[in-house]
């Protein structure tokens, strides 16, 4: 009996899809559009965004949760040594772009002190 009434109501309104089906389809379209926009924004953003003008250019792991990193801060390039409990300034890199290996060798030969 209820099925007959539902079919009669659909045929009277001329709408082949009941309201709940239409609402579900609209919801799916909106969620898909939001997902597409989020994907497009993520693709357009730079891969390595800096926080507040700080950019990590490269990092070299040294083992045991230790590493050396080159960061750019306010136009300066710094080589930093990182451990779980400490961040140490190793040296400021020149205006040119010396190779990481050369800078690493120079810093380790001098004992890491500037």
N, C-alpha and C positions, 0 to 999 in steps of 0.2 A: 504494500500500500504506500509506504513512504517513498519507495523507488519510483512509483508511478507519479506521485506528486512532484518529486524532484525533476523528473523528465518533462512533466507538463510545464513547470516553472521555467526550465531552460528553453523549451520551445516557444513559450510566450515572450520571453525577453529577447530571443534571437541570439543570445550569447552562448556559443557552444562550450565555453570553459567556465565553470563555476568560479565564484569570487575567490575561494581559497586557492585554487590552482593558479589564478592570475596573480595573486599576491605572492605566491611562492616563486613564480617565474620572474616577477619584478625584483624580488629579493636576490635571486641568483644572478640576474643581470647587474644589479648594483654591486654585489660583492665581487663579481668578475671585473667590473670596471675599476673598482678600487684596487684590486690586485694588479691590474695592468698598469695603473698609474704609479703604484709603489715600485713595481719592477722597472718602469721607465726612469723614475727618479734615481733609483739605485744605480742603474747603468750609466746615467749621465754624471753622477758624482765622481770625483777623482778617487782613484783606488786607495791612496794613502792620504787621508785628510789629516792635517795637523790640528792640534788643539791650541788655540790662542797664539798662532804664529810659530808653533814648534812643529817641525817636520822631521821624522826619523827617516834618514836617507838610506841607510843600510845597517845591518847588524851581523856580527860574526860570533857564533857560539864558541865558547872555550871549554865547555864541559862543566859538570857539577854546578849547574845553574849560574854560570858566569858567562859574560859576553862583553864584547866591545861594540859600541854603536856610534855612528856619525849622525849628529843632529844639526839642523839649521835653526838658529834662533836669532831673530832680528838682524838678518843678513850675515851672521857669523856662523861658521861651521866648526863644531866642537867634536872631539873624540872623547867619549866617556867610557869608563869601565863600570860594569854593573855586576853586583853580587846580590844575594838575597837580602842583605842587611845594609848595603852601602852603594852609593853612586859616587864615583871618583872622576874628577877632571884629569884627563891625560894630557891633552894638548889642544891648542887652537890650530885648525888647519888654515893654510894660506888661501888667498883669493882664487888661485888656480884650482884645478881639480886633480890633485895627485891621486895616484892609485891607492886603494885601501891597503893593499899588500905592503907597499912602500912605507906608508904611514904606520902600519902595524909593526913592521920590522924596526923602524926607528924608535917607536915608543917602547917596545919590549927590550931593545938593546940598551936603552938608557935607564932601564929599571922601572919605567912607568912614572918617573918623577919629571916635573918640568922645571 
